[in-house]
């Protein structure tokens, strides 16, 4: 799982920024937006999507279910309905463990 940090003062992210955060194509971001009701970006006057930090957190959870756990989209939708709080907690634990592992590997390389 990739550790994604959001800028504390930034209110909106473009679709390109979101795609880059997750190392995915913008087409996948648009597809997931259509598939998952919890993703609701605002659109500016030009029609460009503006994703909030809450949208990014929801993308993290969806990405965790689909890419890391290997669930189908239907399985991810079911998990979101069943236990979104439990899923968020598990995802955050995995994020922290991944960051710790990366730090330990970095320390090991510098010895």
Secondary structure by P-SEA (a helix, b strand, c coil): cbbbbcccccccccaaaaaaaacccaaaaaaaaaacccbbbbbcccbbbbbcaaaaaaaaaaaaacccccccaaaaaaaaaccaaaaaaaaaaaaaaaaaaaaaaaaaaac
